[in-house]
Amino acid sequence: MKKYIWKEADVTNAGLGSNLTLEGSVEADASIMLGDKTFAAIGAAPGLGSAIEAARLLARESQQPLPLGRVRPM
């Protein structure tokens, strides 16, 4: 399995999956689907160094059960 890491790109204004806002801050988007059918997405998130790593962490954390039998939002 290949692992791809996206960094700053010369053809975009803030790196792949990111955009500059009118105020000049960077907001990032990313989505991921893991081989075990777990998935997650991050949208318009400011201040992330790697939105895909945040999405990966969210996918993994969402597999953990919540106390008192609660169900995570979808």
All heavy atoms as a GROMACS GRO file, in nm:
protein
  540
    1MET      N    1   0.084  -0.117   0.000
    1MET     CA    2   0.000   0.000   0.000
    1MET      C    3   0.089   0.124   0.000
    1MET      O    4   0.181   0.135   0.080
    1MET     CB    5  -0.090  -0.002   0.123
    1MET     CG    6  -0.185   0.114   0.128
    1MET     SD    7  -0.316   0.085   0.246
    1MET     CE    8  -0.264   0.190   0.377
    2LYS      N    9   0.062   0.217  -0.088
    2LYS     CA   10   0.140   0.340  -0.096
    2LYS      C   11   0.085   0.442   0.001
    2LYS      O   12  -0.034   0.450   0.025
    2LYS     CB   13   0.133   0.396  -0.237
    2LYS     CG   14   0.200   0.309  -0.340
    2LYS     CD   15   0.191   0.373  -0.476
    2LYS     CE   16   0.252   0.282  -0.580
    2LYS     NZ   17   0.244   0.339  -0.714
    3LYS      N   18   0.174   0.522   0.056
    3LYS     CA   19   0.134   0.630   0.145
    3LYS      C   20   0.169   0.761   0.077
    3LYS      O   21   0.283   0.782   0.035
    3LYS     CB   22   0.207   0.620   0.279
    3LYS     CG   23   0.165   0.726   0.376
    3LYS     CD   24   0.231   0.707   0.510
    3LYS     CE   25   0.185   0.813   0.606
    3LYS     NZ   26   0.244   0.798   0.737
    4TYR      N   27   0.072   0.848   0.061
    4TYR     CA   28   0.093   0.977  -0.002
    4TYR      C   29   0.085   1.087   0.102
    4TYR      O   30  -0.006   1.091   0.183
    4TYR     CB   31  -0.013   1.002  -0.109
    4TYR     CG   32  -0.006   0.904  -0.222
    4TYR    CD1   33  -0.088   0.794  -0.226
    4TYR    CD2   34   0.087   0.920  -0.324
    4TYR    CE1   35  -0.080   0.702  -0.329
    4TYR    CE2   36   0.096   0.829  -0.427
    4TYR     CZ   37   0.011   0.720  -0.430
    4TYR     OH   38   0.020   0.631  -0.531
    5ILE      N   39   0.183   1.175   0.100
    5ILE     CA   40   0.184   1.290   0.190
    5ILE      C   41   0.186   1.416   0.105
    5ILE      O   42   0.276   1.435   0.024
    5ILE     CB   43   0.306   1.287   0.284
    5ILE    CG1   44   0.302   1.160   0.370
    5ILE    CG2   45   0.309   1.411   0.371
    5ILE    CD1   46   0.424   1.141   0.455
    6TRP      N   47   0.085   1.499   0.119
    6TRP     CA   48   0.075   1.623   0.041
    6TRP      C   49   0.133   1.737   0.121
    6TRP      O   50   0.101   1.757   0.237
    6TRP     CB   51  -0.071   1.652   0.009
    6TRP     CG   52  -0.132   1.546  -0.074
    6TRP    CD1   53  -0.212   1.444  -0.030
    6TRP    CD2   54  -0.118   1.527  -0.214
    6TRP    NE1   55  -0.249   1.365  -0.133
    6TRP    CE2   56  -0.192   1.413  -0.248
    6TRP    CE3   57  -0.051   1.595  -0.313
    6TRP    CZ2   58  -0.201   1.366  -0.378
    6TRP    CZ3   59  -0.060   1.548  -0.442
    6TRP    CH2   60  -0.133   1.436  -0.474
    7LYS      N   61   0.218   1.812   0.059
    7LYS     CA   62   0.278   1.930   0.122
    7LYS      C   63   0.240   2.053   0.042
    7LYS      O   64   0.156   2.048  -0.045
    7LYS     CB   65   0.431   1.914   0.127
    7LYS     CG   66   0.477   1.798   0.212
    7LYS     CD   67   0.451   1.824   0.357
    7LYS     CE   68   0.503   1.710   0.442
    7LYS     NZ   69   0.472   1.721   0.579
    8GLU      N   70   0.305   2.163   0.070
    8GLU     CA   71   0.279   2.287  -0.003
    8GLU      C   72   0.296   2.265  -0.153
    8GLU      O   73   0.389   2.199  -0.196
    8GLU     CB   74   0.376   2.396   0.043
    8GLU     CG   75   0.354   2.440   0.185
    8GLU     CD   76   0.220   2.506   0.206
    8GLU    OE1   77   0.177   2.585   0.119
    8GLU    OE2   78   0.158   2.481   0.309
    9ALA      N   79   0.205   2.317  -0.230
    9ALA     CA   80   0.211   2.302  -0.375
    9ALA      C   81   0.223   2.439  -0.440
    9ALA      O   82   0.160   2.535  -0.398
    9ALA     CB   83   0.086   2.231  -0.425
   10ASP      N   84   0.304   2.450  -0.544
   10ASP     CA   85   0.324   2.576  -0.613
   10ASP      C   86   0.200   2.621  -0.690
   10ASP      O   87   0.185   2.740  -0.718
   10ASP     CB   88   0.442   2.566  -0.710
   10ASP     CG   89   0.572   2.542  -0.637
   10ASP    OD1   90   0.583   2.583  -0.519
   10ASP    OD2   91   0.664   2.484  -0.698
   11VAL      N   92   0.111   2.529  -0.726
   11VAL     CA   93  -0.004   2.564  -0.809
   11VAL      C   94  -0.126   2.607  -0.729
   11VAL      O   95  -0.227   2.646  -0.786
   11VAL     CB   96  -0.043   2.446  -0.902
   11VAL    CG1   97   0.069   2.416  -1.000
   11VAL    CG2   98  -0.079   2.323  -0.821
   12THR      N   99  -0.121   2.597  -0.597
   12THR     CA  100  -0.233   2.642  -0.514
   12THR      C  101  -0.186   2.756  -0.424
   12THR      O  102  -0.067   2.780  -0.409
   12THR     CB  103  -0.288   2.528  -0.427
   12THR    OG1  104  -0.183   2.484  -0.339
   12THR    CG2  105  -0.335   2.411  -0.511
   13ASN      N  106  -0.280   2.822  -0.360
   13ASN     CA  107  -0.242   2.937  -0.279
   13ASN      C  108  -0.210   2.901  -0.134
   13ASN      O  109  -0.165   2.984  -0.058
   13ASN     CB  110  -0.350   3.045  -0.284
   13ASN     CG  111  -0.481   3.000  -0.226
   13ASN    OD1  112  -0.494   2.889  -0.177
   13ASN    ND2  113  -0.580   3.086  -0.232
   14ALA      N  114  -0.236   2.776  -0.093
   14ALA     CA  115  -0.211   2.740   0.047
   14ALA      C  116  -0.176   2.593   0.065
   14ALA      O  117  -0.183   2.543   0.174
   14ALA     CB  118  -0.333   2.776   0.130
   15GLY      N  119  -0.144   2.522  -0.039
   15GLY     CA  120  -0.119   2.379  -0.029
   15GLY      C  121  -0.240   2.301  -0.074
   15GLY      O  122  -0.351   2.352  -0.076
   16LEU      N  123  -0.221   2.176  -0.111
   16LEU     CA  124  -0.332   2.095  -0.160
   16LEU      C  125  -0.436   2.073  -0.051
   16LEU      O  126  -0.401   2.040   0.062
   16LEU     CB  127  -0.280   1.961  -0.211
   16LEU     CG  128  -0.192   1.970  -0.336
   16LEU    CD1  129  -0.134   1.835  -0.368
   16LEU    CD2  130  -0.273   2.022  -0.453
   17GLY      N  131  -0.561   2.092  -0.084
   17GLY     CA  132  -0.669   2.075   0.011
   17GLY      C  133  -0.692   2.195   0.099
   17GLY      O  134  -0.774   2.191   0.190
   18SER      N  135  -0.622   2.304   0.073
   18SER     CA  136  -0.633   2.424   0.156
   18SER      C  137  -0.661   2.546   0.070
   18SER      O  138  -0.632   2.547  -0.049
   18SER     CB  139  -0.503   2.449   0.233
   18SER     OG  140  -0.473   2.340   0.316
   19ASN      N  141  -0.718   2.647   0.132
   19ASN     CA  142  -0.743   2.775   0.066
   19ASN      C  143  -0.721   2.888   0.164
   19ASN      O  144  -0.741   2.872   0.284
   19ASN     CB  145  -0.888   2.783   0.015
   19ASN     CG  146  -0.906   2.703  -0.111
   19ASN    OD1  147  -0.835   2.723  -0.208
   19ASN    ND2  148  -1.001   2.612  -0.108
   20LEU      N  149  -0.682   3.002   0.110
   20LEU     CA  150  -0.674   3.123   0.191
   20LEU      C  151  -0.812   3.186   0.199
   20LEU      O  152  -0.885   3.193   0.101
   20LEU     CB  153  -0.576   3.222   0.128
   20LEU     CG  154  -0.429   3.186   0.135
   20LEU    CD1  155  -0.346   3.288   0.059
   20LEU    CD2  156  -0.383   3.176   0.279
   21THR      N  157  -0.848   3.231   0.319
   21THR     CA  158  -0.974   3.302   0.337
   21THR      C  159  -0.955   3.448   0.298
   21THR      O  160  -0.843   3.493   0.274
   21THR     CB  161  -1.021   3.294   0.483
   21THR    OG1  162  -0.926   3.364   0.564
   21THR    CG2  163  -1.034   3.150   0.531
   22LEU      N  164  -1.064   3.522   0.293
   22LEU     CA  165  -1.053   3.666   0.265
   22LEU      C  166  -0.971   3.739   0.370
   22LEU      O  167  -0.909   3.840   0.342
   22LEU     CB  168  -1.192   3.728   0.255
   22LEU     CG  169  -1.276   3.682   0.136
   22LEU    CD1  170  -1.417   3.740   0.145
   22LEU    CD2  171  -1.210   3.721   0.006
   23GLU      N  172  -0.970   3.684   0.493
   23GLU     CA  173  -0.891   3.745   0.600
   23GLU      C  174  -0.744   3.705   0.596
   23GLU      O  175  -0.664   3.753   0.672
   23GLU     CB  176  -0.949   3.705   0.737
   23GLU     CG  177  -1.087   3.762   0.765
   23GLU     CD  178  -1.198   3.681   0.698
   23GLU    OE1  179  -1.178   3.560   0.672
   23GLU    OE2  180  -1.303   3.739   0.669
   24GLY      N  181  -0.708   3.609   0.507
   24GLY     CA  182  -0.569   3.569   0.492
   24GLY      C  183  -0.529   3.446   0.573
   24GLY      O  184  -0.415   3.406   0.570
   25SER      N  185  -0.623   3.384   0.646
   25SER     CA  186  -0.590   3.262   0.719
   25SER      C  187  -0.610   3.141   0.627
   25SER      O  188  -0.680   3.148   0.527
   25SER     CB  189  -0.677   3.249   0.844
   25SER     OG  190  -0.814   3.239   0.809
   26VAL      N  191  -0.548   3.031   0.664
   26VAL     CA  192  -0.556   2.908   0.584
   26VAL      C  193  -0.661   2.815   0.645
   26VAL      O  194  -0.662   2.792   0.766
   26VAL     CB  195  -0.420   2.836   0.580
   26VAL    CG1  196  -0.430   2.705   0.506
   26VAL    CG2  197  -0.315   2.926   0.518
   27GLU      N  198  -0.751   2.764   0.561
   27GLU     CA  199  -0.847   2.663   0.603
   27GLU      C  200  -0.826   2.538   0.518
   27GLU      O  201  -0.804   2.548   0.397
   27GLU     CB  202  -0.991   2.713   0.586
   27GLU     CG  203  -1.025   2.822   0.685
   27GLU     CD  204  -1.169   2.867   0.675
   27GLU    OE1  205  -1.236   2.836   0.574
   27GLU    OE2  206  -1.215   2.933   0.769
   28ALA      N  207  -0.831   2.422   0.581
   28ALA     CA  208  -0.800   2.297   0.512
   28ALA      C  209  -0.919   2.202   0.512
   28ALA      O  210  -0.999   2.201   0.606
   28ALA     CB  211  -0.682   2.230   0.580
   29ASP      N  212  -0.929   2.122   0.406
   29ASP     CA  213  -1.030   2.016   0.392
   29ASP      C  214  -0.956   1.885   0.366
   29ASP      O  215  -0.854   1.884   0.298
   29ASP     CB  216  -1.123   2.042   0.273
   29ASP     CG  217  -1.199   2.172   0.284
   29ASP    OD1  218  -1.234   2.211   0.395
   29ASP    OD2  219  -1.222   2.234   0.180
   30ALA      N  220  -1.011   1.777   0.418
   30ALA     CA  221  -0.957   1.645   0.388
   30ALA      C  222  -1.061   1.540   0.420
   30ALA      O  223  -1.146   1.560   0.507
   30ALA     CB  224  -0.831   1.617   0.469
   31SER      N  225  -1.056   1.430   0.349
   31SER     CA  226  -1.140   1.316   0.381
   31SER      C  227  -1.057   1.190   0.363
   31SER      O  228  -0.961   1.188   0.286
   31SER     CB  229  -1.265   1.312   0.294
   31SER     OG  230  -1.230   1.297   0.158
   32ILE      N  231  -1.095   1.086   0.436
   32ILE     CA  232  -1.021   0.961   0.430
   32ILE      C  233  -1.116   0.844   0.450
   32ILE      O  234  -1.214   0.855   0.524
   32ILE     CB  235  -0.908   0.959   0.537
   32ILE    CG1  236  -0.816   0.840   0.516
   32ILE    CG2  237  -0.965   0.961   0.677
   32ILE    CD1  238  -0.687   0.849   0.595
   33MET      N  239  -1.090   0.736   0.379
   33MET     CA  240  -1.161   0.610   0.401
   33MET      C  241  -1.054   0.503   0.422
   33MET      O  242  -0.968   0.483   0.337
   33MET     CB  243  -1.250   0.572   0.284
   33MET     CG  244  -1.323   0.440   0.306
   33MET     SD  245  -1.434   0.395   0.172
   33MET     CE  246  -1.571   0.501   0.209
   34LEU      N  247  -1.061   0.438   0.537
   34LEU     CA  248  -0.963   0.337   0.571
   34LEU      C  249  -1.008   0.201   0.519
   34LEU      O  250  -1.125   0.181   0.487
   34LEU     CB  251  -0.942   0.334   0.722
   34LEU     CG  252  -0.904   0.469   0.784
   34LEU    CD1  253  -0.896   0.458   0.934
   34LEU    CD2  254  -0.774   0.519   0.727
   35GLY      N  255  -0.917   0.106   0.513
   35GLY     CA  256  -0.948  -0.026   0.460
   35GLY      C  257  -1.054  -0.102   0.537
   35GLY      O  258  -1.116  -0.193   0.486
   36ASP      N  259  -1.077  -0.065   0.663
   36ASP     CA  260  -1.178  -0.134   0.744
   36ASP      C  261  -1.315  -0.067   0.735
   36ASP      O  262  -1.399  -0.085   0.821
   36ASP     CB  263  -1.132  -0.144   0.888
   36ASP     CG  264  -1.110  -0.007   0.952
   36ASP    OD1  265  -1.128   0.095   0.883
   36ASP    OD2  266  -1.074  -0.003   1.071
   37LYS      N  267  -1.338   0.012   0.630
   37LYS     CA  268  -1.463   0.082   0.602
   37LYS      C  269  -1.493   0.195   0.702
   37LYS      O  270  -1.604   0.241   0.714
   37LYS     CB  271  -1.581  -0.014   0.595
   37LYS     CG  272  -1.566  -0.115   0.484
   37LYS     CD  273  -1.685  -0.207   0.476
   37LYS     CE  274  -1.664  -0.311   0.367
   37LYS     NZ  275  -1.771  -0.408   0.362
   38THR      N  276  -1.390   0.238   0.774
   38THR     CA  277  -1.402   0.354   0.861
   38THR      C  278  -1.371   0.478   0.778
   38THR      O  279  -1.283   0.475   0.693
   38THR     CB  280  -1.301   0.344   0.977
   38THR    OG1  281  -1.323   0.222   1.045
   38THR    CG2  282  -1.315   0.459   1.073
   39PHE      N  283  -1.444   0.586   0.801
   39PHE     CA  284  -1.421   0.707   0.723
   39PHE      C  285  -1.438   0.830   0.812
   39PHE      O  286  -1.500   0.823   0.918
   39PHE     CB  287  -1.517   0.715   0.604
   39PHE     CG  288  -1.661   0.714   0.645
   39PHE    CD1  289  -1.729   0.832   0.668
   39PHE    CD2  290  -1.729   0.595   0.661
   39PHE    CE1  291  -1.862   0.832   0.706
   39PHE    CE2  292  -1.862   0.593   0.699
   39PHE     CZ  293  -1.929   0.712   0.721
   40ALA      N  294  -1.383   0.942   0.766
   40ALA     CA  295  -1.396   1.070   0.836
   40ALA      C  296  -1.361   1.182   0.741
   40ALA      O  297  -1.295   1.160   0.639
   40ALA     CB  298  -1.305   1.074   0.958
   41ALA      N  299  -1.405   1.302   0.774
   41ALA     CA  300  -1.375   1.420   0.694
   41ALA      C  301  -1.357   1.541   0.785
   41ALA      O  302  -1.417   1.549   0.891
   41ALA     CB  303  -1.486   1.447   0.593
   42ILE      N  304  -1.272   1.631   0.741
   42ILE     CA  305  -1.246   1.757   0.808
   42ILE      C  306  -1.278   1.866   0.706
   42ILE      O  307  -1.234   1.857   0.591
   42ILE     CB  308  -1.098   1.770   0.850
   42ILE    CG1  309  -1.056   1.655   0.943
   42ILE    CG2  310  -1.067   1.905   0.910
   42ILE    CD1  311  -1.116   1.661   1.080
   43GLY      N  312  -1.353   1.968   0.744
   43GLY     CA  313  -1.388   2.073   0.649
   43GLY      C  314  -1.369   2.212   0.706
   43GLY      O  315  -1.408   2.239   0.819
   44ALA      N  316  -1.306   2.299   0.628
   44ALA     CA  317  -1.283   2.439   0.664
   44ALA      C  318  -1.220   2.453   0.802
   44ALA      O  319  -1.258   2.538   0.881
   44ALA     CB  320  -1.413   2.518   0.654
   45ALA      N  321  -1.122   2.368   0.829
   45ALA     CA  322  -1.057   2.368   0.960
   45ALA      C  323  -0.935   2.460   0.957
   45ALA      O  324  -0.844   2.439   0.878
   45ALA     CB  325  -1.016   2.226   0.996
   46PRO      N  326  -0.932   2.561   1.044
   46PRO     CA  327  -0.817   2.651   1.048
   46PRO      C  328  -0.704   2.596   1.136
   46PRO      O  329  -0.729   2.520   1.229
   46PRO     CB  330  -0.875   2.778   1.111
   46PRO     CG  331  -0.985   2.728   1.198
   46PRO     CD  332  -1.040   2.606   1.130
   47GLY      N  333  -0.582   2.633   1.103
   47GLY     CA  334  -0.468   2.605   1.190
   47GLY      C  335  -0.417   2.463   1.193
   47GLY      O  336  -0.344   2.427   1.285
   48LEU      N  337  -0.453   2.381   1.095
   48LEU     CA  338  -0.403   2.244   1.093
   48LEU      C  339  -0.278   2.234   1.006
   48LEU      O  340  -0.275   2.286   0.896
   48LEU     CB  341  -0.508   2.148   1.036
   48LEU     CG  342  -0.633   2.125   1.119
   48LEU    CD1  343  -0.727   2.031   1.046
   48LEU    CD2  344  -0.597   2.069   1.254
   49GLY      N  345  -0.177   2.165   1.057
   49GLY     CA  346  -0.060   2.141   0.975
   49GLY      C  347  -0.085   2.033   0.872
   49GLY      O  348  -0.035   2.037   0.762
   50SER      N  349  -0.169   1.934   0.908
   50SER     CA  350  -0.201   1.824   0.818
   50SER      C  351  -0.347   1.784   0.838
   50SER      O  352  -0.380   1.712   0.933
   50SER     CB  353  -0.109   1.704   0.844
   50SER     OG  354  -0.148   1.597   0.762
   51ALA      N  355  -0.434   1.830   0.750
   51ALA     CA  356  -0.576   1.799   0.763
   51ALA      C  357  -0.601   1.650   0.745
   51ALA      O  358  -0.690   1.594   0.810
   51ALA     CB  359  -0.657   1.879   0.660
   52ILE      N  360  -0.523   1.583   0.661
   52ILE     CA  361  -0.545   1.440   0.640
   52ILE      C  362  -0.511   1.360   0.765
   52ILE      O  363  -0.577   1.261   0.798
   52ILE     CB  364  -0.468   1.388   0.515
   52ILE    CG1  365  -0.521   1.250   0.474
   52ILE    CG2  366  -0.319   1.384   0.539
   52ILE    CD1  367  -0.660   1.247   0.422
   53GLU      N  368  -0.410   1.402   0.839
   53GLU     CA  369  -0.377   1.335   0.965
   53GLU      C  370  -0.488   1.358   1.068
   53GLU      O  371  -0.519   1.269   1.147
   53GLU     CB  372  -0.242   1.380   1.019
   53GLU     CG  373  -0.125   1.328   0.936
   53GLU     CD  374  -0.120   1.176   0.928
   53GLU    OE1  375  -0.150   1.107   1.027
   53GLU    OE2  376  -0.089   1.126   0.819
   54ALA      N  377  -0.549   1.477   1.068
   54ALA     CA  378  -0.661   1.504   1.158
   54ALA      C  379  -0.780   1.415   1.121
   54ALA      O  380  -0.848   1.361   1.209
   54ALA     CB  381  -0.700   1.651   1.151
   55ALA      N  382  -0.806   1.398   0.991
   55ALA     CA  383  -0.916   1.311   0.947
   55ALA      C  384  -0.886   1.166   0.985
   55ALA      O  385  -0.977   1.093   1.028
   55ALA     CB  386  -0.936   1.324   0.797
   56ARG      N  387  -0.762   1.123   0.971
   56ARG     CA  388  -0.724   0.986   1.009
   56ARG      C  389  -0.746   0.964   1.159
   56ARG      O  390  -0.802   0.862   1.201
   56ARG     CB  391  -0.578   0.959   0.973
   56ARG     CG  392  -0.533   0.817   1.002
   56ARG     CD  393  -0.384   0.797   0.979
   56ARG     NE  394  -0.333   0.856   0.857
   56ARG     CZ  395  -0.340   0.800   0.736
   56ARG    NH1  396  -0.398   0.683   0.723
   56ARG    NH2  397  -0.290   0.860   0.631
   57LEU      N  398  -0.706   1.060   1.241
   57LEU     CA  399  -0.726   1.051   1.386
   57LEU      C  400  -0.874   1.047   1.419
   57LEU      O  401  -0.919   0.967   1.502
   57LEU     CB  402  -0.658   1.168   1.456
   57LEU     CG  403  -0.674   1.173   1.607
   57LEU    CD1  404  -0.611   1.052   1.672
   57LEU    CD2  405  -0.613   1.301   1.662
   58LEU      N  406  -0.954   1.130   1.354
   58LEU     CA  407  -1.098   1.132   1.375
   58LEU      C  408  -1.160   0.996   1.340
   58LEU      O  409  -1.246   0.944   1.412
   58LEU     CB  410  -1.163   1.243   1.293
   58LEU     CG  411  -1.314   1.259   1.307
   58LEU    CD1  412  -1.353   1.292   1.449
   58LEU    CD2  413  -1.362   1.367   1.212
   59ALA      N  414  -1.117   0.936   1.229
   59ALA     CA  415  -1.168   0.805   1.190
   59ALA      C  416  -1.135   0.700   1.295
   59ALA      O  417  -1.221   0.618   1.331
   59ALA     CB  418  -1.110   0.764   1.054
   60ARG      N  419  -1.013   0.702   1.345
   60ARG     CA  420  -0.973   0.604   1.448
   60ARG      C  421  -1.046   0.628   1.580
   60ARG      O  422  -1.092   0.534   1.644
   60ARG     CB  423  -0.822   0.609   1.470
   60ARG     CG  424  -0.744   0.555   1.354
   60ARG     CD  425  -0.765   0.406   1.344
   60ARG     NE  426  -0.694   0.355   1.227
   60ARG     CZ  427  -0.736   0.254   1.156
   60ARG    NH1  428  -0.848   0.193   1.187
   60ARG    NH2  429  -0.669   0.212   1.053
   61GLU      N  430  -1.056   0.753   1.622
   61GLU     CA  431  -1.121   0.786   1.748
   61GLU      C  432  -1.271   0.754   1.745
   61GLU      O  433  -1.330   0.720   1.847
   61GLU     CB  434  -1.101   0.933   1.784
   61GLU     CG  435  -0.958   0.968   1.821
   61GLU     CD  436  -0.915   0.905   1.952
   61GLU    OE1  437  -0.996   0.901   2.046
   61GLU    OE2  438  -0.799   0.860   1.959
   62SER      N  439  -1.333   0.765   1.628
   62SER     CA  440  -1.477   0.740   1.619
   62SER      C  441  -1.511   0.593   1.636
   62SER      O  442  -1.627   0.558   1.656
   62SER     CB  443  -1.532   0.792   1.486
   62SER     OG  444  -1.481   0.716   1.378
   63GLN      N  445  -1.411   0.505   1.630
   63GLN     CA  446  -1.434   0.363   1.652
   63GLN      C  447  -1.443   0.329   1.800
   63GLN      O  448  -1.491   0.222   1.836
   63GLN     CB  449  -1.322   0.280   1.589
   63GLN     CG  450  -1.321   0.287   1.439
   63GLN     CD  451  -1.205   0.209   1.381
   63GLN    OE1  452  -1.095   0.209   1.436
   63GLN    NE2  453  -1.230   0.142   1.270
   64GLN      N  454  -1.398   0.419   1.886
   64GLN     CA  455  -1.401   0.394   2.030
   64GLN      C  456  -1.543   0.412   2.082
   64GLN      O  457  -1.609   0.511   2.052
   64GLN     CB  458  -1.306   0.490   2.102
   64GLN     CG  459  -1.162   0.484   2.054
   64GLN     CD  460  -1.103   0.347   2.072
   64GLN    OE1  461  -1.122   0.282   2.173
   64GLN    NE2  462  -1.031   0.300   1.970
   65PRO      N  463  -1.592   0.318   2.163
   65PRO     CA  464  -1.729   0.332   2.215
   65PRO      C  465  -1.740   0.448   2.314
   65PRO      O  466  -1.645   0.480   2.385
   65PRO     CB  467  -1.754   0.198   2.284
   65PRO     CG  468  -1.618   0.141   2.310
   65PRO     CD  469  -1.526   0.197   2.207
   66LEU      N  470  -1.857   0.510   2.317
   66LEU     CA  471  -1.884   0.617   2.411
   66LEU      C  472  -1.944   0.558   2.538
   66LEU      O  473  -2.010   0.454   2.534
   66LEU     CB  474  -1.982   0.718   2.350
   66LEU     CG  475  -1.930   0.800   2.233
   66LEU    CD1  476  -2.041   0.886   2.175
   66LEU    CD2  477  -1.814   0.887   2.277
   67PRO      N  478  -1.925   0.624   2.652
   67PRO     CA  479  -1.983   0.574   2.776
   67PRO      C  480  -2.136   0.584   2.774
   67PRO      O  481  -2.194   0.661   2.698
   67PRO     CB  482  -1.922   0.664   2.883
   67PRO     CG  483  -1.879   0.787   2.811
   67PRO     CD  484  -1.847   0.746   2.671
   68LEU      N  485  -2.199   0.504   2.855
   68LEU     CA  486  -2.344   0.504   2.876
   68LEU      C  487  -2.422   0.466   2.751
   68LEU      O  488  -2.539   0.499   2.736
   68LEU     CB  489  -2.392   0.642   2.927
   68LEU     CG  490  -2.323   0.693   3.055
   68LEU    CD1  491  -2.366   0.834   3.084
   68LEU    CD2  492  -2.351   0.600   3.171
   69GLY      N  493  -2.358   0.396   2.659
   69GLY     CA  494  -2.427   0.348   2.540
   69GLY      C  495  -2.464   0.455   2.439
   69GLY      O  496  -2.546   0.432   2.351
   70ARG      N  497  -2.404   0.574   2.451
   70ARG     CA  498  -2.434   0.682   2.356
   70ARG      C  499  -2.379   0.650   2.218
   70ARG      O  500  -2.287   0.572   2.204
   70ARG     CB  501  -2.376   0.814   2.406
   70ARG     CG  502  -2.446   0.862   2.533
   70ARG     CD  503  -2.388   0.992   2.578
   70ARG     NE  504  -2.250   0.968   2.625
   70ARG     CZ  505  -2.164   1.064   2.652
   70ARG    NH1  506  -2.197   1.189   2.636
   70ARG    NH2  507  -2.044   1.033   2.694
   71VAL      N  508  -2.438   0.709   2.116
   71VAL     CA  509  -2.399   0.687   1.977
   71VAL      C  510  -2.343   0.817   1.921
   71VAL      O  511  -2.401   0.923   1.939
   71VAL     CB  512  -2.520   0.639   1.893
   71VAL    CG1  513  -2.481   0.622   1.750
   71VAL    CG2  514  -2.577   0.511   1.952
   72ARG      N  515  -2.229   0.807   1.851
   72ARG     CA  516  -2.168   0.926   1.789
   72ARG      C  517  -2.255   0.976   1.675
   72ARG      O  518  -2.318   0.896   1.606
   72ARG     CB  519  -2.031   0.892   1.736
   72ARG     CG  520  -1.931   0.859   1.843
   72ARG     CD  521  -1.794   0.836   1.787
   72ARG     NE  522  -1.706   0.783   1.888
   72ARG     CZ  523  -1.642   0.856   1.978
   72ARG    NH1  524  -1.656   0.986   1.979
   72ARG    NH2  525  -1.565   0.799   2.067
   73PRO      N  526  -2.257   1.107   1.652
   73PRO     CA  527  -2.332   1.160   1.538
   73PRO      C  528  -2.269   1.117   1.407
   73PRO      O  529  -2.148   1.097   1.398
   73PRO     CB  530  -2.324   1.312   1.556
   73PRO     CG  531  -2.207   1.333   1.647
   73PRO     CD  532  -2.193   1.209   1.729
   74MET      N  533  -2.349   1.104   1.303
   74MET     CA  534  -2.299   1.065   1.172
   74MET      C  535  -2.308   1.182   1.078
   74MET      O  536  -2.393   1.261   1.082
   74MET     CB  537  -2.378   0.950   1.112
   74MET     CG  538  -2.364   0.822   1.190
   74MET     SD  539  -2.202   0.751   1.182
   74MET     CE  540  -2.210   0.662   1.032
   0.00000   0.00000   0.00000
